[in-house]
Amino acid sequence: MSFINTYSRPFYEGIAAVLPCYWIYLRVGENLTSSLNPLYDRWIRNYSGEDYETGVQEVLQLVRNIEVNEEQEKSMIRLFRMGSIFEYMFWDSAYKTERFPFALVNRGT
């Protein structure tokens, strides 16, 4: 998920923008217990696993240790919030079993 060009922006902006994805996947994985579909069980085990949590905690600690000024912190908060909104929209659309409002393949045109 990249609504900003993280490669061309400061590190603090990039990490703030992508952090919601890591953190929310961890929380979703922790709150799911199992699935009737083995592929989903594998997903749940991955995102609720100790290794994944360790990685997320390391990223959170990295964010906590970034030294930024007040303006940069506001930018991080704005980008984190925007990323969280996009994550919410992703999970909400899955919950509602929404379909894309456009064709995903070129149909010969």
N, CA, C and O atoms as a GROMACS GRO file, in nm:
protein
  436
    1MET      N    1   0.084  -0.116   0.000
    1MET     CA    2   0.000   0.000   0.000
    1MET      C    3   0.089   0.122   0.000
    1MET      O    4   0.162   0.148   0.096
    2SER      N    5   0.082   0.197  -0.107
    2SER     CA    6   0.168   0.314  -0.114
    2SER      C    7   0.091   0.428  -0.177
    2SER      O    8   0.086   0.438  -0.300
    3PHE      N    9   0.034   0.512  -0.096
    3PHE     CA   10  -0.037   0.628  -0.148
    3PHE      C   11   0.057   0.747  -0.157
    3PHE      O   12   0.019   0.854  -0.204
    4ILE      N   13   0.181   0.727  -0.112
    4ILE     CA   14   0.286   0.825  -0.135
    4ILE      C   15   0.402   0.750  -0.199
    4ILE      O   16   0.412   0.628  -0.185
    5ASN      N   17   0.486   0.821  -0.267
    5ASN     CA   18   0.605   0.759  -0.325
    5ASN      C   19   0.711   0.748  -0.217
    5ASN      O   20   0.794   0.838  -0.202
    6THR      N   21   0.708   0.639  -0.143
    6THR     CA   22   0.798   0.627  -0.029
    6THR      C   23   0.945   0.631  -0.069
    6THR      O   24   1.030   0.670   0.011
    7TYR      N   25   0.976   0.593  -0.191
    7TYR     CA   26   1.116   0.595  -0.234
    7TYR      C   27   1.169   0.738  -0.248
    7TYR      O   28   1.290   0.760  -0.242
    8SER      N   29   1.080   0.833  -0.267
    8SER     CA   30   1.126   0.970  -0.290
    8SER      C   31   1.094   1.064  -0.174
    8SER      O   32   1.112   1.185  -0.184
    9ARG      N   33   1.046   1.008  -0.065
    9ARG     CA   34   1.009   1.088   0.051
    9ARG      C   35   1.101   1.053   0.168
    9ARG      O   36   1.169   0.950   0.164
   10PRO      N   37   1.106   1.136   0.270
   10PRO     CA   38   1.189   1.104   0.387
   10PRO      C   39   1.145   0.973   0.454
   10PRO      O   40   1.028   0.935   0.449
   11PHE      N   41   1.241   0.908   0.516
   11PHE     CA   42   1.216   0.780   0.582
   11PHE      C   43   1.100   0.788   0.680
   11PHE      O   44   1.015   0.699   0.682
   12TYR      N   45   1.095   0.894   0.762
   12TYR     CA   46   0.990   0.903   0.863
   12TYR      C   47   0.851   0.905   0.800
   12TYR      O   48   0.756   0.854   0.859
   13GLU      N   49   0.836   0.963   0.681
   13GLU     CA   50   0.707   0.963   0.613
   13GLU      C   51   0.673   0.823   0.560
   13GLU      O   52   0.560   0.777   0.573
   14GLY      N   53   0.771   0.758   0.501
   14GLY     CA   54   0.747   0.625   0.446
   14GLY      C   55   0.707   0.525   0.552
   14GLY      O   56   0.613   0.447   0.532
   15ILE      N   57   0.777   0.525   0.662
   15ILE     CA   58   0.745   0.428   0.766
   15ILE      C   59   0.610   0.457   0.831
   15ILE      O   60   0.538   0.365   0.867
   16ALA      N   61   0.576   0.585   0.844
   16ALA     CA   62   0.445   0.620   0.900
   16ALA      C   63   0.332   0.576   0.807
   16ALA      O   64   0.226   0.536   0.853
   17ALA      N   65   0.356   0.584   0.677
   17ALA     CA   66   0.254   0.548   0.579
   17ALA      C   67   0.228   0.397   0.574
   17ALA      O   68   0.114   0.355   0.555
   18VAL      N   69   0.333   0.316   0.591
   18VAL     CA   70   0.314   0.170   0.578
   18VAL      C   71   0.292   0.101   0.713
   18VAL      O   72   0.250  -0.015   0.715
   19LEU      N   73   0.319   0.168   0.823
   19LEU     CA   74   0.303   0.106   0.954
   19LEU      C   75   0.163   0.050   0.979
   19LEU      O   76   0.152  -0.059   1.035
   20PRO      N   77   0.056   0.118   0.940
   20PRO     CA   78  -0.076   0.061   0.966
   20PRO      C   79  -0.095  -0.078   0.907
   20PRO      O   80  -0.162  -0.163   0.967
   21CYS      N   81  -0.038  -0.103   0.791
   21CYS     CA   82  -0.052  -0.235   0.729
   21CYS      C   83   0.007  -0.343   0.820
   21CYS      O   84  -0.059  -0.442   0.850
   22TYR      N   85   0.131  -0.324   0.865
   22TYR     CA   86   0.195  -0.421   0.952
   22TYR      C   87   0.116  -0.441   1.082
   22TYR      O   88   0.086  -0.553   1.122
   23TRP      N   89   0.085  -0.331   1.144
   23TRP     CA   90   0.024  -0.334   1.277
   23TRP      C   91  -0.117  -0.392   1.272
   23TRP      O   92  -0.154  -0.472   1.358
   24ILE      N   93  -0.196  -0.351   1.174
   24ILE     CA   94  -0.333  -0.400   1.164
   24ILE      C   95  -0.336  -0.548   1.129
   24ILE      O   96  -0.418  -0.623   1.183
   25TYR      N   97  -0.248  -0.593   1.039
   25TYR     CA   98  -0.243  -0.737   1.008
   25TYR      C   99  -0.212  -0.817   1.133
   25TYR      O  100  -0.269  -0.924   1.154
   26LEU      N  101  -0.123  -0.768   1.216
   26LEU     CA  102  -0.094  -0.836   1.342
   26LEU      C  103  -0.219  -0.846   1.428
   26LEU      O  104  -0.251  -0.953   1.479
   27ARG      N  105  -0.288  -0.736   1.444
   27ARG     CA  106  -0.408  -0.735   1.530
   27ARG      C  107  -0.518  -0.823   1.473
   27ARG      O  108  -0.586  -0.893   1.548
   28VAL      N  109  -0.538  -0.821   1.343
   28VAL     CA  110  -0.639  -0.908   1.281
   28VAL      C  111  -0.600  -1.054   1.302
   28VAL      O  112  -0.682  -1.136   1.340
   29GLY      N  113  -0.473  -1.086   1.275
   29GLY     CA  114  -0.426  -1.223   1.293
   29GLY      C  115  -0.443  -1.271   1.436
   29GLY      O  116  -0.480  -1.386   1.458
   30GLU      N  117  -0.417  -1.183   1.533
   30GLU     CA  118  -0.432  -1.220   1.674
   30GLU      C  119  -0.578  -1.246   1.711
   30GLU      O  120  -0.606  -1.327   1.800
   31ASN      N  121  -0.670  -1.178   1.644
   31ASN     CA  122  -0.811  -1.190   1.681
   31ASN      C  123  -0.885  -1.299   1.606
   31ASN      O  124  -0.998  -1.332   1.642
   32LEU      N  125  -0.823  -1.354   1.504
   32LEU     CA  126  -0.884  -1.467   1.435
   32LEU      C  127  -0.831  -1.595   1.499
   32LEU      O  128  -0.715  -1.602   1.539
   33THR      N  129  -0.915  -1.695   1.508
   33THR     CA  130  -0.870  -1.818   1.572
   33THR      C  131  -0.843  -1.927   1.471
   33THR      O  132  -0.740  -1.995   1.479
   34SER      N  133  -0.932  -1.945   1.376
   34SER     CA  134  -0.912  -2.048   1.276
   34SER      C  135  -1.012  -2.027   1.163
   34SER      O  136  -1.101  -1.942   1.170
   35SER      N  137  -0.995  -2.106   1.058
   35SER     CA  138  -1.082  -2.098   0.943
   35SER      C  139  -1.107  -2.240   0.892
   35SER      O  140  -1.026  -2.330   0.913
   36LEU      N  141  -1.218  -2.257   0.826
   36LEU     CA  142  -1.246  -2.387   0.764
   36LEU      C  143  -1.158  -2.408   0.641
   36LEU      O  144  -1.138  -2.522   0.598
   37ASN      N  145  -1.107  -2.301   0.585
   37ASN     CA  146  -1.022  -2.308   0.468
   37ASN      C  147  -0.876  -2.315   0.512
   37ASN      O  148  -0.829  -2.225   0.581
   38PRO      N  149  -0.804  -2.421   0.473
   38PRO     CA  150  -0.664  -2.435   0.515
   38PRO      C  151  -0.575  -2.318   0.472
   38PRO      O  152  -0.478  -2.286   0.542
   39LEU      N  153  -0.605  -2.254   0.360
   39LEU     CA  154  -0.524  -2.140   0.318
   39LEU      C  155  -0.540  -2.024   0.416
   39LEU      O  156  -0.443  -1.954   0.445
   40TYR      N  157  -0.661  -2.005   0.466
   40TYR     CA  158  -0.682  -1.898   0.564
   40TYR      C  159  -0.616  -1.933   0.696
   40TYR      O  160  -0.563  -1.845   0.764
   41ASP      N  161  -0.619  -2.059   0.734
   41ASP     CA  162  -0.550  -2.101   0.857
   41ASP      C  163  -0.401  -2.069   0.848
   41ASP      O  164  -0.341  -2.023   0.946
   42ARG      N  165  -0.344  -2.092   0.733
   42ARG     CA  166  -0.202  -2.061   0.714
   42ARG      C  167  -0.178  -1.910   0.729
   42ARG      O  168  -0.080  -1.868   0.791
   43TRP      N  169  -0.267  -1.831   0.671
   43TRP     CA  170  -0.258  -1.685   0.683
   43TRP      C  171  -0.267  -1.644   0.829
   43TRP      O  172  -0.187  -1.563   0.876
   44ILE      N  173  -0.364  -1.698   0.900
   44ILE     CA  174  -0.385  -1.665   1.041
   44ILE      C  175  -0.261  -1.702   1.123
   44ILE      O  176  -0.216  -1.624   1.206
   45ARG      N  177  -0.207  -1.820   1.100
   45ARG     CA  178  -0.087  -1.862   1.175
   45ARG      C  179   0.030  -1.768   1.148
   45ARG      O  180   0.107  -1.735   1.238
   46ASN      N  181   0.043  -1.725   1.023
   46ASN     CA  182   0.153  -1.634   0.988
   46ASN      C  183   0.139  -1.500   1.060
   46ASN      O  184   0.233  -1.455   1.124
   47TYR      N  185   0.023  -1.437   1.048
   47TYR     CA  186   0.006  -1.303   1.101
   47TYR      C  187  -0.026  -1.298   1.250
   47TYR      O  188  -0.031  -1.191   1.309
   48SER      N  189  -0.046  -1.413   1.310
   48SER     CA  190  -0.062  -1.416   1.456
   48SER      C  191   0.059  -1.480   1.522
   48SER      O  192   0.063  -1.499   1.644
   49GLY      N  193   0.158  -1.512   1.441
   49GLY     CA  194   0.275  -1.582   1.492
   49GLY      C  195   0.374  -1.492   1.563
   49GLY      O  196   0.375  -1.370   1.546
   50GLU      N  197   0.457  -1.555   1.641
   50GLU     CA  198   0.558  -1.486   1.721
   50GLU      C  199   0.660  -1.412   1.634
   50GLU      O  200   0.700  -1.300   1.666
   51ASP      N  201   0.701  -1.474   1.523
   51ASP     CA  202   0.800  -1.410   1.436
   51ASP      C  203   0.744  -1.281   1.376
   51ASP      O  204   0.813  -1.179   1.372
   52TYR      N  205   0.620  -1.286   1.330
   52TYR     CA  206   0.559  -1.166   1.272
   52TYR      C  207   0.544  -1.057   1.378
   52TYR      O  208   0.572  -0.941   1.352
   53GLU      N  209   0.498  -1.097   1.497
   53GLU     CA  210   0.482  -0.999   1.604
   53GLU      C  211   0.616  -0.934   1.640
   53GLU      O  212   0.623  -0.814   1.663
   54THR      N  213   0.721  -1.013   1.644
   54THR     CA  214   0.854  -0.959   1.674
   54THR      C  215   0.892  -0.853   1.570
   54THR      O  216   0.943  -0.747   1.606
   55GLY      N  217   0.866  -0.882   1.444
   55GLY     CA  218   0.896  -0.785   1.339
   55GLY      C  219   0.816  -0.657   1.354
   55GLY      O  220   0.870  -0.547   1.338
   56VAL      N  221   0.688  -0.669   1.386
   56VAL     CA  222   0.603  -0.551   1.404
   56VAL      C  223   0.652  -0.471   1.525
   56VAL      O  224   0.658  -0.348   1.519
   57GLN      N  225   0.686  -0.538   1.633
   57GLN     CA  226   0.735  -0.467   1.751
   57GLN      C  227   0.866  -0.393   1.721
   57GLN      O  228   0.890  -0.284   1.774
   58GLU      N  229   0.949  -0.452   1.636
   58GLU     CA  230   1.074  -0.385   1.598
   58GLU      C  231   1.046  -0.259   1.517
   58GLU      O  232   1.111  -0.156   1.535
   59VAL      N  233   0.948  -0.266   1.427
   59VAL     CA  234   0.910  -0.148   1.348
   59VAL      C  235   0.850  -0.041   1.440
   59VAL      O  236   0.881   0.077   1.425
   60LEU      N  237   0.764  -0.082   1.534
   60LEU     CA  238   0.706   0.013   1.628
   60LEU      C  239   0.815   0.082   1.710
   60LEU      O  240   0.810   0.203   1.733
   61GLN      N  241   0.913   0.006   1.754
   61GLN     CA  242   1.023   0.065   1.831
   61GLN      C  243   1.104   0.162   1.745
   61GLN      O  244   1.147   0.267   1.792
   62LEU      N  245   1.123   0.126   1.620
   62LEU     CA  246   1.192   0.215   1.527
   62LEU      C  247   1.118   0.347   1.514
   62LEU      O  248   1.179   0.454   1.516
   63VAL      N  249   0.987   0.340   1.501
   63VAL     CA  250   0.906   0.462   1.490
   63VAL      C  251   0.916   0.544   1.618
   63VAL      O  252   0.928   0.667   1.613
   64ARG      N  253   0.911   0.478   1.732
   64ARG     CA  254   0.922   0.550   1.860
   64ARG      C  255   1.056   0.623   1.873
   64ARG      O  256   1.064   0.726   1.940
   65ASN      N  257   1.159   0.570   1.811
   65ASN     CA  258   1.293   0.628   1.825
   65ASN      C  259   1.330   0.731   1.720
   65ASN      O  260   1.436   0.792   1.726
   66ILE      N  261   1.242   0.751   1.622
   66ILE     CA  262   1.271   0.850   1.518
   66ILE      C  263   1.264   0.990   1.578
   66ILE      O  264   1.167   1.026   1.645
   67GLU      N  265   1.368   1.066   1.554
   67GLU     CA  266   1.370   1.203   1.603
   67GLU      C  267   1.322   1.296   1.493
   67GLU      O  268   1.385   1.309   1.388
   68VAL      N  269   1.208   1.359   1.518
   68VAL     CA  270   1.149   1.450   1.420
   68VAL      C  271   1.105   1.578   1.492
   68VAL      O  272   1.085   1.580   1.613
   69ASN      N  273   1.091   1.683   1.414
   69ASN     CA  274   1.039   1.806   1.472
   69ASN      C  275   0.886   1.801   1.472
   69ASN      O  276   0.827   1.704   1.425
   70GLU      N  277   0.824   1.904   1.523
   70GLU     CA  278   0.678   1.904   1.538
   70GLU      C  279   0.606   1.893   1.404
   70GLU      O  280   0.507   1.821   1.393
   71GLU      N  281   0.655   1.962   1.304
   71GLU     CA  282   0.594   1.957   1.171
   71GLU      C  283   0.606   1.816   1.111
   71GLU      O  284   0.511   1.765   1.052
   72GLN      N  285   0.722   1.755   1.127
   72GLN     CA  286   0.743   1.619   1.075
   72GLN      C  287   0.654   1.518   1.149
   72GLN      O  288   0.600   1.426   1.088
   73GLU      N  289   0.640   1.538   1.279
   73GLU     CA  290   0.553   1.449   1.356
   73GLU      C  291   0.408   1.460   1.309
   73GLU      O  292   0.338   1.360   1.297
   74LYS      N  293   0.364   1.581   1.281
   74LYS     CA  294   0.227   1.601   1.230
   74LYS      C  295   0.211   1.530   1.096
   74LYS      O  296   0.107   1.470   1.069
   75SER      N  297   0.314   1.537   1.012
   75SER     CA  298   0.311   1.468   0.884
   75SER      C  299   0.302   1.317   0.904
   75SER      O  300   0.226   1.249   0.834
   76MET      N  301   0.378   1.264   0.999
   76MET     CA  302   0.374   1.121   1.028
   76MET      C  303   0.234   1.080   1.074
   76MET      O  304   0.182   0.977   1.031
   77ILE      N  305   0.175   1.159   1.161
   77ILE     CA  306   0.042   1.127   1.213
   77ILE      C  307  -0.060   1.129   1.100
   77ILE      O  308  -0.146   1.042   1.091
   78ARG      N  309  -0.050   1.230   1.013
   78ARG     CA  310  -0.143   1.240   0.899
   78ARG      C  311  -0.130   1.118   0.808
   78ARG      O  312  -0.230   1.060   0.766
   79LEU      N  313  -0.007   1.080   0.777
   79LEU     CA  314   0.016   0.965   0.689
   79LEU      C  315  -0.025   0.834   0.756
   79LEU      O  316  -0.080   0.746   0.690
   80PHE      N  317   0.001   0.821   0.884
   80PHE     CA  318  -0.041   0.701   0.957
   80PHE      C  319  -0.193   0.690   0.954
   80PHE      O  320  -0.249   0.583   0.931
   81ARG      N  321  -0.260   0.802   0.978
   81ARG     CA  322  -0.407   0.803   0.977
   81ARG      C  323  -0.460   0.766   0.839
   81ARG      O  324  -0.554   0.687   0.828
   82MET      N  325  -0.401   0.823   0.734
   82MET     CA  326  -0.445   0.793   0.598
   82MET      C  327  -0.423   0.645   0.567
   82MET      O  328  -0.510   0.580   0.508
   83GLY      N  329  -0.308   0.592   0.606
   83GLY     CA  330  -0.283   0.449   0.586
   83GLY      C  331  -0.382   0.363   0.662
   83GLY      O  332  -0.425   0.260   0.611
   84SER      N  333  -0.418   0.405   0.782
   84SER     CA  334  -0.516   0.331   0.862
   84SER      C  335  -0.652   0.332   0.795
   84SER      O  336  -0.723   0.232   0.796
   85ILE      N  337  -0.688   0.446   0.737
   85ILE     CA  338  -0.817   0.455   0.666
   85ILE      C  339  -0.819   0.360   0.547
   85ILE      O  340  -0.919   0.292   0.524
   86PHE      N  341  -0.710   0.355   0.471
   86PHE     CA  342  -0.704   0.263   0.357
   86PHE      C  343  -0.711   0.118   0.404
   86PHE      O  344  -0.775   0.035   0.339
   87GLU      N  345  -0.646   0.086   0.513
   87GLU     CA  346  -0.654  -0.050   0.567
   87GLU      C  347  -0.796  -0.082   0.610
   87GLU      O  348  -0.846  -0.191   0.584
   88TYR      N  349  -0.862   0.013   0.677
   88TYR     CA  350  -1.002  -0.007   0.716
   88TYR      C  351  -1.087  -0.034   0.593
   88TYR      O  352  -1.168  -0.126   0.592
   89MET      N  353  -1.069   0.046   0.488
   89MET     CA  354  -1.148   0.028   0.366
   89MET      C  355  -1.123  -0.110   0.304
   89MET      O  356  -1.216  -0.174   0.255
   90PHE      N  357  -0.999  -0.155   0.307
   90PHE     CA  358  -0.965  -0.288   0.255
   90PHE      C  359  -1.040  -0.396   0.332
   90PHE      O  360  -1.108  -0.480   0.273
   91TRP      N  361  -1.028  -0.393   0.465
   91TRP     CA  362  -1.092  -0.496   0.546
   91TRP      C  363  -1.244  -0.486   0.542
   91TRP      O  364  -1.313  -0.588   0.543
   92ASP      N  365  -1.296  -0.366   0.537
   92ASP     CA  366  -1.441  -0.346   0.530
   92ASP      C  367  -1.497  -0.400   0.398
   92ASP      O  368  -1.604  -0.460   0.397
   93SER      N  369  -1.425  -0.378   0.289
   93SER     CA  370  -1.473  -0.429   0.160
   93SER      C  371  -1.470  -0.582   0.158
   93SER      O  372  -1.558  -0.645   0.098
   94ALA      N  373  -1.371  -0.641   0.222
   94ALA     CA  374  -1.366  -0.787   0.230
   94ALA      C  375  -1.482  -0.839   0.316
   94ALA      O  376  -1.547  -0.937   0.281
   95TYR      N  377  -1.507  -0.772   0.427
   95TYR     CA  378  -1.616  -0.813   0.516
   95TYR      C  379  -1.751  -0.806   0.443
   95TYR      O  380  -1.836  -0.893   0.460
   96LYS      N  381  -1.768  -0.702   0.363
   96LYS     CA  382  -1.894  -0.684   0.289
   96LYS      C  383  -1.896  -0.763   0.159
   96LYS      O  384  -1.993  -0.758   0.084
   97THR      N  385  -1.788  -0.836   0.131
   97THR     CA  386  -1.769  -0.911   0.006
   97THR      C  387  -1.799  -0.825  -0.116
   97THR      O  388  -1.867  -0.867  -0.210
   98GLU      N  389  -1.746  -0.704  -0.113
   98GLU     CA  390  -1.764  -0.613  -0.226
   98GLU      C  391  -1.681  -0.659  -0.345
   98GLU      O  392  -1.580  -0.728  -0.330
   99ARG      N  393  -1.725  -0.621  -0.461
   99ARG     CA  394  -1.652  -0.652  -0.583
   99ARG      C  395  -1.596  -0.522  -0.641
   99ARG      O  396  -1.645  -0.413  -0.613
  100PHE      N  397  -1.490  -0.537  -0.721
  100PHE     CA  398  -1.434  -0.419  -0.786
  100PHE      C  399  -1.539  -0.357  -0.878
  100PHE      O  400  -1.612  -0.430  -0.945
  101PRO      N  401  -1.547  -0.226  -0.883
  101PRO     CA  402  -1.645  -0.161  -0.971
  101PRO      C  403  -1.594  -0.147  -1.114
  101PRO      O  404  -1.654  -0.074  -1.194
  102PHE      N  405  -1.485  -0.217  -1.148
  102PHE     CA  406  -1.426  -0.208  -1.280
  102PHE      C  407  -1.367  -0.343  -1.317
  102PHE      O  408  -1.342  -0.426  -1.230
  103ALA      N  409  -1.345  -0.363  -1.446
  103ALA     CA  410  -1.287  -0.489  -1.493
  103ALA      C  411  -1.139  -0.493  -1.456
  103ALA      O  412  -1.069  -0.392  -1.468
  104LEU      N  413  -1.092  -0.609  -1.412
  104LEU     CA  414  -0.952  -0.624  -1.376
  104LEU      C  415  -0.865  -0.667  -1.494
  104LEU      O  416  -0.742  -0.663  -1.486
  105VAL      N  417  -0.927  -0.707  -1.602
  105VAL     CA  418  -0.851  -0.749  -1.720
  105VAL      C  419  -0.898  -0.670  -1.841
  105VAL      O  420  -1.013  -0.625  -1.848
  106ASN      N  421  -0.809  -0.655  -1.934
  106ASN     CA  422  -0.843  -0.591  -2.060
  106ASN      C  423  -0.919  -0.693  -2.143
  106ASN      O  424  -0.868  -0.801  -2.171
  107ARG      N  425  -1.038  -0.660  -2.183
  107ARG     CA  426  -1.121  -0.754  -2.259
  107ARG      C  427  -1.108  -0.733  -2.410
  107ARG      O  428  -1.208  -0.735  -2.483
  108GLY      N  429  -0.984  -0.712  -2.456
  108GLY     CA  430  -0.960  -0.703  -2.599
  108GLY      C  431  -0.980  -0.565  -2.656
  108GLY      O  432  -0.980  -0.549  -2.778
  109THR      N  433  -0.996  -0.466  -2.573
  109THR     CA  434  -1.014  -0.331  -2.627
  109THR      C  435  -0.887  -0.252  -2.615
  109THR      O  436  -0.882  -0.136  -2.655
   0.00000   0.00000   0.00000
